[in-house]
């Protein structure tokens, strides 16, 4: 009888873990697509490229999803690992425990965001403001989790998840927009030497005419296929950063 109960509990635990793993992977996949699309949309928006041209590959979704799972491990791994030690050695010191857990959570998140979204480094003032806001909010929510009861813990936990999602979405948008403003190296097709390749989606090149003297990109977009005849030869040239026609007085 006891062995039967143990087997039933073990099977239920395994089923629960499998369900959680499937749920996490599914959410990571959808969120990975959303972040990749948002970054592309922010870039295209700066140049006025129609959103209908945007195409997100499965490889991009998988890579972003893998980075999200790594970010999740960086965010919660250290705090879970030291949670028992903090509770036993800092019993009642809610502020100090919350501060240490905030540092262990915010530092990996910020480092991972800079790796995933390297163009955020160009907006260091906004980045610093965001880090301070993220740290203060994390501290408040973790403090409430440490000191509060069941309902407060659930509310603060949900608030932390929402905060991380907002940080990821804001990072994706800012990275795409800043890349469009600051990128200098672009591919130039041999078949259209006065045009620049703004985006590459698979075998499709989104191109637009540009003026090298004024660094101005016109909003007259056209598509080149890599299997077109004659086949275009792409040359990487330092022709940016660009302005768009919307920036003209």
Backbone as CSV, one residue per row, in Angstrom:
resi,resn,N_x,N_y,N_z,CA_x,CA_y,CA_z,C_x,C_y,C_z
1,UNK,0.836,-1.206,0.000,0.000,0.000,0.000,0.875,1.262,0.000
2,UNK,1.877,1.265,0.877,2.777,2.420,0.957,3.549,2.591,-0.343
3,UNK,4.019,1.468,-0.922,4.760,1.544,-2.180,3.875,2.077,-3.296
4,UNK,2.615,1.681,-3.292,1.687,2.161,-4.324,1.488,3.673,-4.226
5,UNK,1.339,4.149,-2.978,1.164,5.599,-2.766,2.419,6.349,-3.208
6,UNK,3.596,5.813,-2.867,4.840,6.466,-3.270,4.972,6.537,-4.784
7,UNK,4.622,5.428,-5.467,4.687,5.426,-6.927,3.723,6.451,-7.527
8,UNK,2.522,6.563,-6.929,1.538,7.519,-7.428,2.030,8.954,-7.232
9,UNK,2.613,9.219,-6.061,3.150,10.566,-5.793,4.292,10.884,-6.749
10,UNK,5.178,9.911,-6.976,6.301,10.128,-7.880,5.824,10.396,-9.304
11,UNK,4.827,9.624,-9.753,4.309,9.829,-11.105,3.629,11.187,-11.237
12,UNK,2.916,11.616,-10.186,2.291,12.937,-10.226,3.343,14.043,-10.231
13,UNK,4.427,13.854,-9.483,5.502,14.845,-9.465,6.169,14.957,-10.833
14,UNK,6.417,13.789,-11.453,7.034,13.796,-12.781,6.123,14.480,-13.789
15,UNK,4.821,14.164,-13.729,3.866,14.780,-14.651,3.801,16.290,-14.443
16,UNK,3.871,16.707,-13.188,3.841,18.149,-12.901,5.089,18.830,-13.449
17,UNK,6.261,18.200,-13.249,7.502,18.784,-13.761,7.503,18.853,-15.281
18,UNK,6.977,17.798,-15.921,6.899,17.804,-17.384,5.967,18.917,-17.861
19,UNK,4.841,19.090,-17.164,3.908,20.154,-17.516,4.530,21.531,-17.372
20,UNK,5.282,21.723,-16.282,5.951,23.015,-16.077,6.989,23.257,-17.163
21,UNK,7.765,22.217,-17.505,8.800,22.364,-18.534,8.185,22.709,-19.888
22,UNK,7.096,22.017,-20.230,6.421,22.302,-21.504,5.868,23.729,-21.514
23,UNK,5.296,24.139,-20.390,4.759,25.497,-20.297,5.840,26.555,-20.443
24,UNK,6.972,26.339,-19.767,8.079,27.302,-19.838,8.625,27.389,-21.261
25,UNK,8.806,26.235,-21.916,9.325,26.229,-23.285,8.352,26.904,-24.251
26,UNK,7.050,26.659,-24.059,6.046,27.285,-24.928,6.047,28.801,-24.768
27,UNK,6.042,29.252,-23.511,6.065,30.699,-23.251,7.342,31.324,-23.799
28,UNK,8.482,30.640,-23.624,9.750,31.160,-24.135,9.712,31.282,-25.654
29,UNK,9.066,30.325,-26.333,8.955,30.388,-27.786,8.127,31.573,-28.257
30,UNK,6.940,31.739,-27.656,6.089,32.873,-28.032,6.756,34.204,-27.707
31,UNK,7.363,34.287,-26.523,8.015,35.530,-26.129,9.235,35.809,-27.005
32,UNK,9.959,34.753,-27.380,11.099,34.927,-28.276,10.680,35.507,-29.616
33,UNK,9.565,35.009,-30.142,9.052,35.567,-31.408,8.637,37.017,-31.227
34,UNK,7.954,37.322,-30.129,7.491,38.694,-29.885,8.669,39.662,-29.778
35,UNK,9.726,39.270,-29.069,10.884,40.146,-28.910,11.617,40.333,-30.233
36,UNK,11.786,39.247,-30.999,12.456,39.363,-32.294,11.658,40.253,-33.246
37,UNK,10.340,40.091,-33.245,9.497,40.914,-34.126,9.530,42.377,-33.686
38,UNK,9.472,42.618,-32.378,9.468,43.991,-31.881,10.768,44.708,-32.238
39,UNK,11.895,44.003,-32.136,13.173,44.623,-32.482,13.223,44.965,-33.970
40,UNK,12.743,44.042,-34.811,12.709,44.318,-36.239,11.743,45.459,-36.562
41,UNK,10.598,45.455,-35.903,9.600,46.501,-36.142,10.140,47.873,-35.762
42,UNK,10.886,47.952,-34.658,11.464,49.231,-34.240,12.482,49.723,-35.262
43,UNK,13.293,48.804,-35.798,14.261,49.189,-36.819,13.544,49.679,-38.069
44,UNK,12.582,48.914,-38.529,11.867,49.273,-39.756,11.085,50.574,-39.584
45,UNK,10.582,50.811,-38.406,9.807,52.018,-38.152,10.655,53.272,-38.338
46,UNK,11.931,53.206,-37.980,12.805,54.365,-38.131,12.981,54.762,-39.591
47,UNK,12.950,53.781,-40.490,13.121,54.052,-41.912,11.798,54.097,-42.666
48,UNK,10.715,53.773,-41.996,9.428,53.750,-42.667,9.186,52.507,-43.494
49,UNK,9.937,51.432,-43.221,9.744,50.184,-43.962,8.412,49.561,-43.543
50,UNK,7.540,49.205,-44.480,6.249,48.597,-44.118,6.435,47.325,-43.300
51,UNK,5.599,47.172,-42.299,5.711,45.997,-41.433,5.403,44.704,-42.175
52,UNK,4.718,44.803,-43.320,4.423,43.595,-44.106,5.692,42.934,-44.631
53,UNK,6.792,43.679,-44.711,8.050,43.118,-45.199,8.759,42.284,-44.138
54,UNK,8.402,42.465,-42.879,9.125,41.805,-41.788,8.871,40.304,-41.813
55,UNK,9.944,39.553,-41.683,9.848,38.093,-41.637,10.821,37.572,-40.581
56,UNK,10.300,36.806,-39.645,11.117,36.266,-38.557,11.343,34.779,-38.792
57,UNK,12.603,34.373,-38.858,12.921,32.969,-39.122,12.828,32.145,-37.841
58,UNK,12.696,30.833,-38.021,12.651,29.935,-36.863,13.975,29.948,-36.123
59,UNK,15.085,30.105,-36.862,16.388,30.148,-36.207,16.485,31.340,-35.262
60,UNK,15.932,32.471,-35.686,15.946,33.648,-34.818,15.105,33.425,-33.579
61,UNK,13.913,32.835,-33.772,13.030,32.570,-32.635,13.699,31.616,-31.647
62,UNK,14.322,30.562,-32.161,14.977,29.589,-31.284,16.147,30.222,-30.530
63,UNK,16.927,31.063,-31.213,18.073,31.688,-30.546,17.618,32.652,-29.459
64,UNK,16.587,33.444,-29.745,16.079,34.372,-28.733,15.459,33.607,-27.567
65,UNK,14.731,32.534,-27.864,14.124,31.721,-26.804,15.192,31.095,-25.917
66,UNK,16.276,30.614,-26.529,17.376,30.048,-25.744,18.013,31.102,-24.850
67,UNK,18.151,32.321,-25.374,18.694,33.404,-24.555,17.753,33.747,-23.409
68,UNK,16.455,33.672,-23.655,15.489,33.944,-22.590,15.593,32.906,-21.481
69,UNK,15.740,31.642,-21.866,15.878,30.593,-20.859,17.178,30.778,-20.071
70,UNK,18.240,31.186,-20.758,19.472,31.489,-20.047,19.316,32.666,-19.099
71,UNK,18.553,33.676,-19.545,18.275,34.831,-18.694,17.476,34.416,-17.468
72,UNK,16.514,33.516,-17.667,15.725,33.011,-16.541,16.614,32.297,-15.535
73,UNK,17.540,31.484,-16.039,18.459,30.783,-15.137,19.371,31.762,-14.399
74,UNK,19.835,32.810,-15.110,20.693,33.808,-14.470,19.940,34.606,-13.411
75,UNK,18.654,34.839,-13.683,17.873,35.676,-12.786,17.493,34.938,-11.510
76,UNK,16.976,33.721,-11.664,16.469,32.999,-10.499,17.443,31.981,-9.923
77,UNK,18.392,31.544,-10.724,19.333,30.542,-10.226,20.086,30.971,-8.982
78,UNK,20.782,32.126,-9.019,21.542,32.529,-7.818,20.653,32.769,-6.599
79,UNK,19.464,33.366,-6.811,18.603,33.656,-5.661,18.047,32.382,-5.038
80,UNK,17.711,31.413,-5.888,17.213,30.146,-5.350,18.330,29.406,-4.624
81,UNK,19.544,29.476,-5.197,20.658,28.765,-4.601,21.035,29.270,-3.227
82,UNK,20.917,30.568,-3.003,21.320,31.142,-1.710,20.115,31.449,-0.822
83,UNK,18.922,31.083,-1.287,17.717,31.428,-0.524,17.745,30.802,0.873
84,UNK,18.105,29.514,0.935,18.155,28.856,2.235,19.191,29.474,3.151
85,UNK,20.351,29.814,2.590,21.406,30.424,3.403,20.977,31.784,3.941
86,UNK,20.308,32.576,3.112,19.854,33.899,3.545,18.825,33.783,4.666
87,UNK,17.921,32.830,4.538,16.882,32.678,5.555,17.449,32.193,6.885
88,UNK,18.479,31.366,6.843,19.036,30.835,8.089,20.003,31.802,8.755
89,UNK,20.741,32.584,7.972,21.748,33.482,8.533,21.257,34.922,8.689
90,UNK,20.157,35.252,8.057,19.633,36.621,8.145,18.154,36.600,8.494
91,UNK,17.792,35.794,9.448,16.398,35.709,9.870,15.950,37.051,10.436
92,UNK,14.871,37.570,9.898,14.329,38.839,10.363,14.933,40.066,9.700
93,UNK,16.058,39.915,9.007,16.685,41.053,8.325,16.141,41.146,6.899
94,UNK,14.888,41.590,6.806,14.205,41.569,5.526,14.857,42.503,4.505
95,UNK,15.262,43.689,4.963,15.833,44.670,4.035,17.156,44.166,3.463
96,UNK,18.011,43.603,4.318,19.294,43.113,3.842,19.121,41.920,2.910
97,UNK,18.205,41.028,3.241,17.940,39.886,2.368,17.399,40.341,1.027
98,UNK,16.487,41.314,1.064,15.916,41.830,-0.180,16.990,42.514,-1.023
99,UNK,17.905,43.247,-0.371,18.974,43.928,-1.100,19.896,42.927,-1.785
100,UNK,20.310,41.876,-1.056,21.196,40.876,-1.636,20.520,40.126,-2.777
101,UNK,19.257,39.781,-2.597,18.537,39.072,-3.655,18.318,39.972,-4.856
102,UNK,18.143,41.280,-4.608,17.998,42.230,-5.722,19.279,42.297,-6.541
103,UNK,20.425,42.381,-5.841,21.710,42.426,-6.543,21.926,41.150,-7.348
104,UNK,21.616,40.008,-6.748,21.798,38.732,-7.430,20.878,38.575,-8.628
105,UNK,19.737,39.290,-8.633,18.792,39.185,-9.739,19.037,40.251,-10.799
106,UNK,19.262,41.507,-10.375,19.347,42.621,-11.321,20.653,42.595,-12.112
107,UNK,21.772,42.301,-11.448,23.061,42.317,-12.152,23.089,41.317,-13.316
108,UNK,22.690,40.042,-13.123,22.662,39.137,-14.278,21.673,39.578,-15.351
109,UNK,20.509,40.120,-14.954,19.522,40.567,-15.948,20.102,41.687,-16.805
110,UNK,20.714,42.686,-16.165,21.282,43.817,-16.906,22.437,43.364,-17.802
111,UNK,23.284,42.476,-17.285,24.398,41.972,-18.097,23.883,41.190,-19.302
112,UNK,22.842,40.369,-19.076,22.274,39.592,-20.179,21.612,40.495,-21.216
113,UNK,20.933,41.555,-20.771,20.305,42.487,-21.706,21.346,43.170,-22.585
114,UNK,22.497,43.523,-21.998,23.549,44.164,-22.786,24.145,43.195,-23.807
115,UNK,24.179,41.916,-23.465,24.683,40.917,-24.413,23.675,40.697,-25.537
116,UNK,22.398,40.566,-25.172,21.354,40.308,-26.159,21.104,41.538,-27.025
117,UNK,21.113,42.724,-26.397,20.812,43.968,-27.094,22.028,44.899,-26.995
118,UNK,23.081,44.657,-27.793,24.318,45.432,-27.650,24.170,46.914,-27.976
119,UNK,23.167,47.281,-28.781,23.026,48.682,-29.161,22.488,49.538,-28.017
120,UNK,22.067,48.907,-26.920,21.629,49.676,-25.755,22.779,50.478,-25.143
121,UNK,24.017,50.071,-25.432,25.163,50.774,-24.865,25.270,52.202,-25.391
122,UNK,24.665,52.471,-26.550,24.721,53.819,-27.113,23.782,54.778,-26.374
123,UNK,22.794,54.247,-25.671,21.856,55.101,-24.929,22.130,54.931,-23.442
124,UNK,23.333,55.312,-23.011,23.768,54.987,-21.656,22.971,55.749,-20.600
125,UNK,22.481,56.959,-20.919,21.689,57.704,-19.934,20.366,56.994,-19.675
126,UNK,19.652,56.662,-20.772,18.393,55.925,-20.617,18.639,54.575,-19.959
127,UNK,19.765,53.945,-20.312,20.105,52.641,-19.732,20.322,52.760,-18.230
128,UNK,21.041,53.811,-17.786,21.299,54.007,-16.361,19.990,54.254,-15.609
129,UNK,19.126,55.069,-16.191,17.820,55.332,-15.562,17.024,54.035,-15.448
130,UNK,17.054,53.233,-16.501,16.336,51.967,-16.480,16.874,51.007,-15.439
131,UNK,18.208,50.959,-15.287,18.815,50.071,-14.285,18.415,50.501,-12.877
132,UNK,18.454,51.822,-12.612,18.062,52.313,-11.290,16.596,51.989,-11.013
133,UNK,15.738,52.241,-12.002,14.317,51.935,-11.820,14.097,50.445,-11.594
134,UNK,14.796,49.624,-12.385,14.658,48.172,-12.245,15.121,47.720,-10.877
135,UNK,16.250,48.262,-10.409,16.774,47.867,-9.105,15.863,48.262,-7.966
136,UNK,15.359,49.501,-7.989,14.465,49.963,-6.915,13.179,49.146,-6.897
137,UNK,12.614,48.912,-8.071,11.362,48.154,-8.130,11.568,46.717,-7.692
138,UNK,12.680,46.130,-8.123,13.004,44.776,-7.683,13.117,44.721,-6.164
139,UNK,13.816,45.683,-5.594,14.015,45.688,-4.145,12.682,45.749,-3.414
140,UNK,11.796,46.637,-3.859,10.482,46.782,-3.203,9.694,45.478,-3.295
141,UNK,9.655,44.888,-4.485,8.862,43.680,-4.661,9.457,42.500,-3.883
142,UNK,10.777,42.349,-3.905,11.402,41.244,-3.168,11.239,41.448,-1.670
143,UNK,11.309,42.702,-1.216,11.088,42.978,0.200,9.675,42.571,0.610
144,UNK,8.698,42.866,-0.235,7.318,42.470,0.061,7.168,40.955,0.061
145,UNK,7.902,40.292,-0.844,7.853,38.828,-0.870,8.464,38.246,0.405
146,UNK,9.588,38.825,0.850,10.274,38.329,2.044,9.430,38.524,3.300
147,UNK,8.752,39.667,3.390,8.076,40.019,4.633,6.581,39.703,4.606
148,UNK,5.992,39.666,3.431,4.543,39.563,3.331,4.025,38.150,3.479
149,UNK,2.684,38.073,3.482,2.019,36.786,3.589,1.809,36.161,2.221
150,UNK,0.914,35.164,2.178,0.709,34.422,0.947,0.206,35.259,-0.201
151,UNK,-0.859,36.054,0.026,-1.426,36.856,-1.059,-0.452,37.926,-1.515
152,UNK,0.261,38.538,-0.582,1.236,39.568,-0.953,2.393,38.965,-1.730
153,UNK,2.804,37.760,-1.354,3.876,37.099,-2.081,3.461,36.816,-3.517
154,UNK,2.222,36.345,-3.710,1.753,36.061,-5.062,1.671,37.338,-5.888
155,UNK,1.138,38.408,-5.293,1.022,39.676,-6.003,2.385,40.233,-6.381
156,UNK,3.329,40.192,-5.441,4.666,40.704,-5.710,5.401,39.840,-6.732
157,UNK,5.163,38.528,-6.680,5.776,37.642,-7.670,5.279,37.936,-9.069
158,UNK,3.963,38.151,-9.200,3.402,38.511,-10.508,3.968,39.853,-10.973
159,UNK,4.101,40.805,-10.043,4.651,42.118,-10.391,6.089,41.992,-10.898
160,UNK,6.874,41.092,-10.301,8.242,40.889,-10.759,8.279,40.321,-12.175
161,UNK,7.405,39.367,-12.441,7.347,38.779,-13.789,6.968,39.846,-14.811
162,UNK,5.959,40.659,-14.481,5.538,41.734,-15.386,6.675,42.723,-15.599
163,UNK,7.411,43.036,-14.540,8.529,43.976,-14.633,9.612,43.444,-15.568
164,UNK,9.921,42.169,-15.459,10.934,41.577,-16.330,10.468,41.592,-17.777
165,UNK,9.181,41.296,-18.007,8.644,41.335,-19.368,8.735,42.739,-19.956
166,UNK,8.380,43.745,-19.148,8.460,45.127,-19.620,9.909,45.495,-19.957
167,UNK,10.856,45.071,-19.105,12.269,45.358,-19.362,12.741,44.698,-20.659
168,UNK,12.317,43.459,-20.898,12.696,42.766,-22.124,12.109,43.444,-23.353
169,UNK,10.822,43.803,-23.288,10.173,44.450,-24.431,10.786,45.823,-24.708
170,UNK,11.043,46.586,-23.640,11.661,47.898,-23.810,13.077,47.757,-24.380
171,UNK,13.810,46.746,-23.914,15.147,46.517,-24.440,15.133,46.152,-25.913
172,UNK,14.178,45.302,-26.320,14.081,44.901,-27.730,13.768,46.097,-28.613
173,UNK,12.809,46.916,-28.203,12.438,48.088,-29.004,13.597,49.088,-29.073
174,UNK,14.214,49.380,-27.942,15.303,50.352,-27.913,16.491,49.872,-28.738
175,UNK,16.781,48.568,-28.679,17.895,48.024,-29.441,17.659,48.168,-30.934
176,UNK,16.449,47.858,-31.397,16.141,47.983,-32.817,16.192,49.421,-33.295
177,UNK,15.601,50.338,-32.523,15.588,51.746,-32.913,16.993,52.334,-32.907
178,UNK,17.780,51.999,-31.885,19.133,52.545,-31.799,20.026,51.972,-32.885
179,UNK,19.822,50.727,-33.254,20.590,50.134,-34.346,20.334,50.888,-35.646
180,UNK,19.062,51.260,-35.871,18.731,52.004,-37.091,19.380,53.383,-37.102
181,UNK,19.508,54.012,-35.934,20.069,55.363,-35.867,21.591,55.370,-35.930
182,UNK,22.238,54.316,-35.408,23.692,54.347,-35.233,24.466,53.413,-36.156
183,UNK,23.818,52.459,-36.816,24.546,51.490,-37.636,25.260,52.190,-38.787
184,UNK,26.497,51.822,-39.012,27.297,52.456,-40.066,27.557,51.535,-41.255
185,UNK,27.710,50.238,-41.026,28.062,49.303,-42.103,26.803,48.663,-42.678
186,UNK,26.645,48.784,-43.988,25.496,48.214,-44.693,25.986,47.499,-45.953
187,UNK,25.195,46.521,-46.383,25.472,45.842,-47.640,24.939,46.674,-48.802
188,UNK,25.746,46.769,-49.854,25.353,47.482,-51.066,25.382,46.490,-52.220
189,UNK,24.257,46.302,-52.939,24.220,45.325,-54.037,24.931,45.864,-55.277
190,UNK,25.603,44.957,-55.988,26.325,45.355,-57.204,25.374,45.777,-58.310
191,UNK,24.157,45.230,-58.316,23.194,45.566,-59.362,22.576,46.942,-59.151
192,UNK,22.622,47.450,-57.913,22.067,48.764,-57.593,23.062,49.498,-56.685
193,UNK,24.164,50.021,-57.243,25.228,50.597,-56.401,24.810,51.841,-55.638
194,UNK,23.737,52.500,-56.040,23.270,53.676,-55.321,22.154,53.341,-54.332
195,UNK,22.032,52.072,-54.026,21.018,51.619,-53.080,21.702,50.854,-51.949
196,UNK,21.022,50.783,-50.830,21.571,50.114,-49.657,20.585,49.057,-49.197
197,UNK,21.118,47.937,-48.706,20.275,46.869,-48.165,19.996,47.187,-46.698
198,UNK,18.753,47.493,-46.385,18.388,47.831,-45.013,18.138,46.590,-44.172
199,UNK,17.459,45.613,-44.725,17.184,44.368,-43.992,17.306,43.189,-44.941
200,UNK,17.680,42.049,-44.381,17.762,40.793,-45.118,16.889,39.771,-44.405
201,UNK,15.882,39.263,-45.100,14.989,38.242,-44.561,15.081,37.014,-45.454
202,UNK,15.909,36.060,-45.041,16.097,34.866,-45.859,16.801,35.206,-47.160
203,UNK,16.127,34.956,-48.297,16.660,35.269,-49.616,16.167,36.613,-50.132
204,UNK,15.493,37.376,-49.290,14.894,38.645,-49.698,15.673,39.815,-49.113
205,UNK,16.048,40.755,-49.965,16.760,41.957,-49.550,15.819,43.155,-49.652
206,UNK,15.659,43.883,-48.551,14.855,45.103,-48.549,15.813,46.268,-48.795
207,UNK,15.661,46.932,-49.934,16.610,47.957,-50.350,15.928,49.313,-50.493
208,UNK,16.753,50.354,-50.505,16.262,51.713,-50.696,17.395,52.563,-51.241
209,UNK,17.080,53.568,-52.072,18.121,54.482,-52.560,18.671,55.336,-51.421
210,UNK,19.944,55.713,-51.531,20.545,56.551,-50.502,21.471,57.580,-51.138
211,UNK,21.670,58.658,-50.424,22.583,59.713,-50.837,23.786,59.675,-49.898
212,UNK,24.947,59.306,-50.440,26.130,59.164,-49.605,26.609,60.461,-48.995
213,UNK,26.368,61.584,-49.675,26.839,62.870,-49.161,26.029,63.343,-47.967
214,UNK,24.705,63.217,-48.071,23.828,63.698,-46.988,23.416,62.599,-46.025
215,UNK,23.847,61.349,-46.309,23.464,60.192,-45.470,21.944,60.112,-45.326
216,UNK,21.279,60.270,-46.435,19.821,60.260,-46.452,19.318,59.034,-47.187
217,UNK,18.402,58.311,-46.566,17.762,57.162,-47.191,16.345,57.559,-47.604
218,UNK,16.030,57.343,-48.857,14.690,57.652,-49.340,13.722,56.530,-48.972
219,UNK,12.464,56.877,-48.940,11.441,55.886,-48.592,10.823,55.270,-49.845
220,UNK,11.674,54.943,-50.794,11.251,54.249,-52.010,11.841,52.844,-51.966
221,UNK,11.157,51.944,-51.294,11.697,50.623,-51.036,11.407,49.680,-52.203
222,UNK,12.331,48.755,-52.428,12.128,47.708,-53.415,12.813,46.441,-52.924
223,UNK,12.468,45.328,-53.532,12.941,44.017,-53.098,13.854,43.417,-54.161
224,UNK,14.969,42.859,-53.692,15.861,42.087,-54.546,15.926,40.666,-53.999
225,UNK,15.763,39.687,-54.871,15.888,38.284,-54.491,17.301,37.791,-54.796
226,UNK,17.839,36.973,-53.918,19.190,36.478,-54.098,19.322,35.585,-55.326
227,UNK,18.189,35.034,-55.816,18.256,34.187,-57.007,17.896,34.958,-58.274
228,UNK,17.815,36.302,-58.164,17.570,37.111,-59.354,18.745,37.004,-60.319
229,UNK,18.463,37.256,-61.600,19.500,37.254,-62.623,19.667,38.652,-63.201
230,UNK,20.862,39.214,-63.213,22.095,38.612,-62.669,22.080,38.610,-61.144
231,UNK,22.743,37.609,-60.576,22.769,37.489,-59.127,23.490,38.686,-58.511
232,UNK,22.889,39.314,-57.508,23.543,40.479,-56.892,24.739,40.064,-56.045
233,UNK,25.795,40.831,-56.148,26.968,40.656,-55.297,26.930,41.755,-54.248
234,UNK,26.978,41.378,-52.982,26.867,42.331,-51.889,28.245,42.747,-51.392
235,UNK,28.425,44.046,-51.229,29.675,44.594,-50.707,29.378,45.365,-49.428
236,UNK,30.088,45.047,-48.364,29.885,45.735,-47.096,30.629,47.064,-47.128
237,UNK,29.868,48.161,-46.983,30.456,49.495,-47.043,30.015,50.308,-45.831
238,UNK,30.885,51.201,-45.409,30.563,52.094,-44.296,29.908,53.345,-44.872
239,UNK,28.595,53.329,-44.988,27.843,54.421,-45.609,26.895,55.100,-44.626
240,UNK,26.783,54.588,-43.411,25.882,55.167,-42.422,26.639,55.983,-41.393
241,UNK,25.970,56.407,-40.334,24.533,56.213,-40.063,23.665,57.080,-40.961
242,UNK,22.431,56.632,-41.157,21.536,57.275,-42.098,20.495,58.133,-41.403
243,UNK,19.981,59.079,-42.181,18.771,59.796,-41.814,17.679,59.383,-42.780
244,UNK,16.438,59.554,-42.382,15.321,59.262,-43.262,14.678,60.573,-43.708
245,UNK,13.821,60.482,-44.713,13.185,61.679,-45.226,12.316,62.344,-44.186
246,UNK,11.854,61.593,-43.183,11.008,62.177,-42.132,11.796,63.116,-41.228
247,UNK,13.137,63.015,-41.237,13.964,63.864,-40.379,14.314,65.200,-41.021
248,UNK,13.974,65.363,-42.296,14.282,66.600,-42.976,13.351,67.722,-42.510
249,UNK,13.838,68.981,-42.419,12.970,70.089,-42.001,11.919,70.381,-43.057
